[in-house]
């Protein structure tokens, strides 16, 4: 059992609280039983799993599965686990996994392109919603919040492992590639004449969403094929970016589901 905060493994895992260290080490943190279950179900390779003896006793089946996965497993004291975790009340297990190249996002269906998103909760919520609504994937600008920020993974509720996601080095170029492949690029704009439910979402589409405060940049907005508004009551300036994403994604899903029913 690891009981010392000076243990080399503990020191290395604590460094992963930093985005810079995650990038340098090519490793990120997975915190909590649910994320561990989702990673295992998605066959995402784990590097090391640290848990308390109490957690081991309470999750015998998952413990056995992880034991056979080839990951390094260490029993640690509750104090050590608390030091490793980024959460205030960890549930007894923290793991590390190696960064992998993002799964390619297909130029089909409905996808998202996110520019300079800063809030990890927003990004995690969008990932969760996109997976639930059947989106094809997500591109994220490189100046956004770290894709494997622990808060992003937690907010995604495990869908992080299922949705194809790529950090785009040049989001403008990514959007051009989408358009060249026949996708329509759509942005939300409060002054737009068309509402989001008037869009033909049967067409392959990429939804562009911008920074929580500044919105989508003028350069990217100018590239879009369609600009749509989400109608708001008087006195309401805007919606949270995660809510905006959900509205558009589910309208797209509604139209596509209706089309499938009509074609039967």
Secondary structure, 3 states (H helix, E strand, C coil): CECCCCCHHHHHHHHCCCHHHHHHHCEEEEECHHHHHHHHHCCCCEEEEEECHHHHHHCHHHHHHHHCCCCEEEEECHHHHHHHCCCCCCCCEEEEEECCCCCCCCCCCEEEEECCCCCHHHHHHHHHHHHHCCCCEEEEECCCCCCCCHHHHHHCCCHHHCCCEEEECCHHHHHHHHHHCCCEEEEECCCCCEEHHHCCCCCCEEEEECECCCECCHHHHHHCCEEEECCCCCCCCCCCHHHHHHHHHHHHHHHHHHHHHHHC
